[in-house]
Amino acid sequence: MTQLTENLTSFKELREKTGASLSDSKKALEESNGDITKAYKWLFKNSNTFIATGEISFQIAMQEINKRLSKLRETNHHATNLLKEAETTIKTVSQEFIQLEPDLVKLGKNAFNGGEWTISQNHNISKLLNQISVTKIKLSDAEVAKNNRQEESKKGFWSRVKVAVGDILDQTESLKQQLYNEYIDLAKIIITSSDNNHKLNEIALESLVIKVREIDLIKISAEANQNSALSTLTQTKHDIGILSCTAKKNLHVCTDIAQFEECMQGFDVELCEELRKHTNKILATNLTESVGTSASTLADGVLLVAKGVNGQLELLEDKIRIKRQGILSFMNHGFKGDKEILIERISAIQFKNSGSILSGYIQFSFMGSQEAKGGLFDASKDENTVVFTLAEQDKFEKLKHRIEQKMIANRTGIQQLSTSSNFDDLEKLANLRDKGIITEEEFQVKKRQILGL
C-alpha cells in the first residue's frame, strides 16, 4: 500500500511539474523504476518535456528548447512555401480547365445523350448521370413556366404583377449554369476514369483527353501538398506553443537577468521579449519575498522596499525613492520630504557593510550630487544615503543588486544608440520604448539629449 501511494505521489508530481502526458509520465516512471529524478531525465531525452528541474539546469533546458524551436521554425517555413506553391498550382490548373470548358461541355452532352455510360461501373459517373436527368427536368419545367408567364402578362395589371413576382423567383438561368457545370464534371470523370476507354475514344479528341488527364494529375498532387502543408503548419503551431509555455515555466528557476540574457542567444525576438518581461516580473516577485515585503502591501508602482535606521529605500520601475522616518532622520534631515532619483542618473553606488557595532549604509552618487566622504557619521546626514543595521543588511544587498541590474539594462538599451545618426537614434529609441525596455520618461530624457535641447 505504501509503495502504491509513493508511486501515485511521484506520478502526480511528475505531471504537475512537467505537464507531460499520462502515457509519457507512466512510461518515464516505469523506465526509471519509480525514481522521479531519473524520470525527469527520461522525459527530457525522450519527449518534448524540457522542464528545468532536478539535475537539469535552466541553461540546458533553455538550450534544448531553442534547438527544437529552431527546427520547428524551419519546418514551418518549408510548409509555408509548399502551401504557397500548391495554392498557385491549383489556381493555374483551374484557369486551364476553364479554357477547356467548351470542349468538356460538348463531351459531357455526347456522353449523356449517347447512353453508352448508363451501365458504367463508376459510381461517380452513375451519380452524375442521375443528377443531370433531374436538372434537365427542372430546367424544362422552369422554361415552360416562363413561357406561360409571358402569355399571362397580356391579361391585365394584376396578371403583370403576378408575372413580375414569378420572374423574380425564376430559376431558369441558374439551372442552365448548373447543367453546364454538371456536363463539365461528367466529362472530367469520364476522361480521368479507366472505365470504357474504347467508348471515350469515339466521343472525344485524343488531345483533349491527354490534356485533361495531365491537368488532373497536377491538381491531385497540388491538393495533396496543400493538405500536407496545412497539417504541418497546424502541428508546428501547436508544438511551438507547448515549447513556449515550457520556456515560461522554466523562468521560475532563473536566478538573475544576466543568466536569462545568456540563455536567450538565438531565440526568436518576439518570444525573447515576452520571456524577458516574465523574467523581470518573477525576479521582482522573488526579491520582494526575500526581503520580507509582501507584494500586496507595497504602494502603487513600488517594486521593492528595504527599511533602514534613518529612512526607507524604495525601488520603482525607473527610479529610487528615499523616504525619511524616525527620530534619527528628523535630527539629521529635519522636515525634508521624500527624495527620488532616476536610475539612469545614478553613476555609482557605495555600499558599506554593517558590523557588530557600527551600522552599514548605501549611498547613491549622480551628476551634481555631493556625497558625504566622512564615514558613517557624515553618511547619516547625507540626503542620498540610507543607514541600516546588520539585521537589515541582507535586504539592502538584494535591493542594491536589483538596482544595478536596471542600471546595466539602461546602459545597454540606450547608450548603444550614440554611434548612429540622430534619426536612427530616435527610431531605435522609440522601438525600445514601444517594447517596454525603457519608460516614456527615459525616452523623453534621451530624446532631448540626442536633439541637443
C-alpha positions in Angstrom: 0.0 0.0 0.0 2.9 2.4 0.9 4.6 1.6 -2.4 1.4 2.3 -4.3 1.0 5.6 -2.5 4.6 6.7 -3.3 4.1 5.8 -7.0 0.9 7.8 -7.2 2.6 10.8 -5.5 5.6 10.6 -7.9 3.2 10.3 -10.9 1.2 13.4 -9.7 4.4 15.4 -9.1 5.8 14.5 -12.5 2.6 15.5 -14.3 2.2 18.8 -12.4 5.8 20.0 -12.8 6.4 18.9 -16.4 2.9 18.9 -17.9 3.8 15.6 -19.7 1.0 13.4 -21.0 -0.3 10.5 -19.0 1.4 7.9 -21.2 4.7 9.7 -21.1 4.6 10.2 -17.3 3.8 6.5 -16.8 6.5 5.4 -19.2 9.1 7.6 -17.6 8.4 6.2 -14.1 8.4 2.6 -15.5 11.8 3.2 -17.2 13.3 4.8 -14.1 11.9 2.2 -11.6 9.9 4.9 -9.8 12.9 7.2 -9.3 11.4 10.6 -10.0 14.8 12.3 -10.7 15.6 9.7 -13.3 12.1 10.1 -14.6 12.7 13.8 -15.2 15.8 12.9 -17.3 13.9 10.3 -19.3 11.2 12.8 -20.2 13.9 15.3 -21.2 15.6 12.9 -23.6 12.5 11.1 -25.0 9.8 13.8 -25.3 9.3 17.5 -25.7 9.2 17.9 -21.9 12.2 20.2 -21.3 11.5 21.3 -17.8 14.4 22.7 -15.7 14.2 20.6 -12.6 16.3 18.3 -10.5 19.7 17.8 -12.2 18.5 19.5 -15.4 19.8 23.1 -15.2 18.0 26.2 -16.5 20.7 26.7 -19.2 20.5 23.2 -20.5 16.7 23.2 -20.6 16.5 26.5 -22.5 19.2 25.5 -24.9 17.3 22.4 -25.9 14.0 24.4 -26.2 15.8 26.8 -28.5 17.1 23.9 -30.7 13.7 22.4 -31.0 12.1 25.8 -31.7 14.7 26.5 -34.5 13.8 23.1 -36.1 10.1 23.9 -35.9 10.6 27.3 -37.4 12.5 25.7 -40.3 9.7 23.1 -40.8 7.1 25.9 -40.6 9.0 28.0 -43.2 9.2 25.0 -45.6 5.5 24.2 -45.1 4.5 27.8 -45.7 6.5 27.8 -49.0 4.9 24.4 -50.0 1.4 25.8 -49.3 2.0 28.9 -51.4 3.3 26.7 -54.3 0.3 24.4 -54.0 -2.2 27.2 -54.0 -0.5 28.8 -57.0 -0.6 25.5 -58.9 -4.3 24.9 -58.1 -5.1 28.3 -59.3 -3.2 27.8 -62.5 -4.8 24.4 -63.4 -8.2 25.8 -62.6 -7.6 28.5 -65.2 -6.5 25.8 -67.7 -9.7 23.8 -67.1 -11.7 27.0 -67.8 -10.1 27.3 -71.2 -11.2 23.7 -72.0 -14.8 24.2 -70.8 -16.5 24.4 -74.2 -15.0 21.1 -75.3 -15.8 19.5 -72.0 -19.4 20.6 -72.2 -19.7 19.1 -75.7 -18.1 15.8 -74.5 -20.5 15.7 -71.4 -23.5 16.2 -73.6 -22.5 13.5 -76.0 -21.8 11.1 -73.2 -25.2 11.7 -71.6 -27.2 11.7 -74.8 -25.3 8.7 -76.3 -26.4 6.4 -73.4 -23.1 4.4 -73.5 -22.3 5.3 -69.9 -25.7 4.4 -68.2 -24.3 1.0 -67.2 -21.0 2.4 -66.0 -19.2 0.7 -63.1 -18.0 4.0 -61.9 -20.3 5.2 -59.1 -19.5 8.9 -59.6 -20.4 8.7 -63.3 -23.8 7.0 -62.5 -24.5 9.6 -59.8 -23.8 12.5 -62.2 -26.0 10.9 -64.9 -28.9 10.8 -62.5 -28.2 14.4 -61.4 -28.2 15.6 -64.9 -31.5 13.9 -65.6 -33.1 15.7 -62.6 -31.6 19.1 -63.6 -32.8 18.8 -67.2 -36.4 18.1 -65.9 -36.3 21.1 -63.6 -34.9 23.3 -66.3 -37.7 22.1 -68.7 -40.4 22.9 -66.1 -38.8 26.3 -65.5 -38.8 27.2 -69.2 -42.5 26.1 -69.6 -43.4 28.2 -66.6 -41.5 31.2 -68.1 -43.4 30.8 -71.4 -46.8 30.6 -69.6 -46.0 33.9 -67.7 -45.3 35.6 -71.0 -48.9 34.7 -72.1 -50.3 35.6 -68.7 -48.8 39.1 -68.8 -51.2 40.1 -71.6 -54.3 39.7 -69.4 -54.1 42.9 -67.3 -52.4 44.8 -64.5 -52.7 42.1 -61.7 -51.5 39.5 -64.1 -48.4 41.5 -64.9 -47.8 41.9 -61.1 -48.1 38.1 -60.8 -45.7 37.6 -63.7 -43.2 40.0 -62.2 -43.1 38.1 -59.0 -42.7 34.9 -60.9 -39.8 36.3 -62.9 -38.0 37.3 -59.6 -38.3 33.7 -58.4 -37.3 32.2 -61.9 -34.5 29.6 -61.8 -34.0 29.1 -65.5 -30.6 30.8 -65.7 -29.3 29.2 -62.5 -30.4 25.7 -63.7 -28.8 26.3 -67.1 -25.5 27.1 -65.3 -25.9 24.1 -63.0 -26.4 21.8 -66.1 -23.4 23.4 -67.8 -21.2 22.6 -64.8 -22.6 19.0 -64.5 -21.7 18.3 -68.1 -18.2 19.5 -67.4 -17.9 17.4 -64.3 -19.2 14.3 -66.2 -16.6 14.9 -68.9 -13.8 15.2 -66.4 -14.7 12.0 -64.6 -15.1 10.1 -67.9 -11.7 11.2 -69.1 -9.9 10.5 -65.9 -11.6 7.2 -65.4 -10.2 4.0 -66.9 -13.7 2.7 -67.4 -14.7 2.0 -71.0 -11.7 3.7 -72.7 -12.8 2.5 -76.1 -16.1 4.4 -75.8 -14.2 7.5 -74.8 -12.1 7.4 -77.9 -15.2 7.5 -80.0 -16.6 10.7 -78.5 -13.5 12.8 -77.5 -10.4 14.1 -79.2 -7.2 12.4 -78.1 -5.5 15.8 -77.5 -8.4 16.8 -75.1 -8.1 13.5 -73.2 -4.4 13.8 -72.8 -4.6 17.5 -71.7 -7.3 16.9 -69.1 -5.5 13.9 -67.6 -2.3 15.9 -67.3 -4.0 18.8 -65.6 -5.9 16.5 -63.3 -2.8 14.7 -62.1 -1.1 18.1 -61.4 -4.2 19.2 -59.5 -4.3 16.0 -57.4 -0.6 16.4 -56.5 -1.1 20.1 -55.6 -4.1 19.3 -53.4 -2.2 16.6 -51.6 0.7 19.1 -51.0 -1.8 21.7 -49.8 -3.3 19.3 -47.2 0.1 18.2 -46.1 1.3 21.7 -45.6 -1.8 22.8 -43.7 -1.4 19.7 -41.4 2.2 20.5 -40.8 1.5 24.2 -40.1 -1.2 23.2 -37.6 1.2 20.8 -35.8 4.2 23.1 -35.7 2.0 25.9 -34.3 0.8 23.5 -31.6 4.4 22.3 -30.8 5.8 25.9 -30.7 3.0 26.9 -28.3 3.9 24.0 -26.0 7.6 24.8 -26.0 6.9 28.5 -25.4 4.8 27.6 -22.4 7.6 25.3 -21.2 10.1 28.1 -21.5 7.9 30.3 -19.3 7.7 27.6 -16.7 11.5 27.4 -16.6 11.8 31.1 -15.8 10.9 30.3 -12.2 14.3 28.7 -11.7 16.2 31.6 -13.4 18.4 33.3 -10.7 19.1 36.6 -12.4 18.7 38.7 -15.5 22.3 38.0 -16.6 21.6 34.3 -16.6 18.5 34.8 -18.6 20.2 37.0 -21.3 22.9 34.4 -21.7 20.4 31.7 -22.4 18.4 33.8 -24.9 21.1 33.7 -27.6 19.4 32.6 -30.8 15.8 32.8 -29.5 13.1 34.3 -31.7 13.0 38.1 -31.0 9.3 38.3 -30.1 9.4 35.2 -27.8 12.6 36.5 -26.2 10.9 39.9 -25.4 7.9 38.1 -24.0 10.1 35.9 -21.8 12.2 38.9 -20.7 9.0 40.6 -19.3 8.0 37.4 -17.5 11.5 37.1 -16.1 11.6 40.7 -14.7 8.2 40.1 -13.0 9.4 36.8 -11.5 12.7 38.2 -10.3 10.9 41.2 -8.8 8.4 39.0 -7.0 11.1 36.6 -5.7 13.3 39.5 -4.5 10.3 41.2 -2.9 9.5 38.0 -1.0 13.1 37.5 0.0 13.4 41.0 1.6 10.3 40.2 3.6 7.8 42.6 2.0 4.5 41.3 0.7 3.7 42.5 -2.8 0.2 43.3 -1.7 1.5 45.8 0.9 3.6 47.8 -1.5 2.5 51.2 -2.6 1.3 51.6 -6.2 4.3 51.4 -8.5 6.8 50.3 -5.9 8.6 47.1 -6.7 10.8 46.6 -3.6 11.3 48.1 -0.2 14.0 48.0 2.4 13.6 49.8 5.8 16.8 51.2 7.4 17.6 53.1 10.5 17.2 56.7 9.2 14.9 56.0 6.2 13.3 53.7 3.8 14.6 52.8 0.3 12.0 52.1 -2.4 12.6 50.8 -5.9 10.2 51.8 -8.7 10.3 50.9 -12.3 12.7 53.7 -13.4 13.8 55.4 -10.2 14.5 55.0 -6.5 12.8 56.8 -3.6 14.3 57.6 -0.2 11.7 58.2 2.4 12.7 59.6 5.8 11.3 58.3 9.1 12.1 58.1 12.8 13.8 60.4 15.3 17.3 59.9 13.8 16.1 61.0 10.4 14.3 64.1 11.9 17.5 65.1 13.8 19.7 64.8 10.6 17.3 65.8 7.9 14.5 67.8 9.6 11.3 68.1 7.7 12.7 67.3 4.2 10.3 65.3 2.1 10.9 62.2 0.1 13.7 62.2 -2.5 13.5 60.5 -5.9 16.5 59.7 -8.2 16.1 58.5 -11.7 18.1 55.2 -12.1 19.6 56.4 -15.4 21.2 59.3 -13.5 22.9 57.1 -10.9 26.6 57.0 -11.6 27.8 54.9 -8.6 26.5 53.0 -5.6 28.7 52.9 -2.4 27.8 50.1 -0.1 29.3 49.8 3.4 28.6 46.5 5.2 27.3 46.7 8.8 29.4 45.3 11.6 28.5 44.1 15.1 28.9 47.6 16.4 28.7 50.1 13.5 25.8 50.3 11.1 26.2 50.0 7.4 24.9 52.3 4.7 24.0 52.5 1.0 24.9 55.8 -0.8 24.0 56.9 -4.3 26.1 59.2 -6.5 24.9 61.0 -9.5 25.8 64.1 -11.6 25.6 67.2 -9.5 25.4 65.4 -6.1 27.9 65.9 -3.3 28.1 62.7 -1.4 29.4 62.6 2.2 33.0 61.3 2.5 33.5 61.2 6.3 32.3 57.7 7.0 29.1 56.6 8.9 28.7 59.9 10.8 28.6 62.0 7.7 26.7 59.4 5.8 23.8 59.5 8.3 23.4 63.2 7.4 23.7 62.7 3.6 20.3 63.0 1.9 21.4 60.4 -0.7 22.2 57.8 1.9 20.2 55.3 4.0 21.8 53.7 7.1 20.9 50.1 8.1 21.8 47.6 10.8 23.3 44.1 10.4 19.8 42.6 10.6 18.7 44.7 7.7 21.8 44.3 5.6 20.6 41.3 3.6 17.5 43.3 2.3 19.7 46.2 1.2 22.2 43.9 -0.6 19.4 42.4 -2.6 17.9 45.7 -3.4 21.3 47.1 -4.5 21.6 44.1 -6.8 18.3 44.8 -8.4 19.1 48.5 -8.9 22.4 47.6 -10.6 20.6 45.2 -12.9 18.3 48.1 -14.0 21.4 50.4 -14.5 23.0 47.8 -16.8 19.8 47.4 -18.7 19.6 51.2 -19.2 23.1 51.4 -20.4 22.9 48.5 -22.9 19.5 49.7 -24.1 20.1 53.4 -24.6 23.9 54.2 -24.8 24.4 52.0 -27.8 22.4 54.5 -29.8 25.0 57.2 -29.6 27.1 55.9 -32.6 24.4 56.3 -35.3 22.6 59.3 -36.8 20.1 61.4 -34.8 17.2 60.0 -36.9 18.3 56.4 -36.4 18.9 57.0 -32.7 15.4 58.3 -32.2 13.8 55.5 -34.2 15.7 52.8 -32.2 14.9 54.7 -29.0 11.2 54.7 -29.9 11.4 50.9 -30.5 12.9 50.3 -27.1 10.1 52.4 -25.6 7.3 50.5 -27.5 8.7 47.2 -26.4 8.7 48.3 -22.8 12.5 48.1 -22.4 12.7 51.8 -21.4 10.0 54.1 -20.0 8.3 57.1 -21.6 10.3 59.4 -19.1 13.6 57.7 -20.1 12.6 58.2 -23.8 11.9 61.9 -23.4 15.2 62.5 -21.5 17.3 60.7 -24.1 15.4 62.3 -26.9 16.3 65.8 -25.6 19.9 64.7 -25.3 20.1 63.5 -28.9 18.4 66.6 -30.3 20.6 68.9 -28.1 17.6 70.6 -26.4 
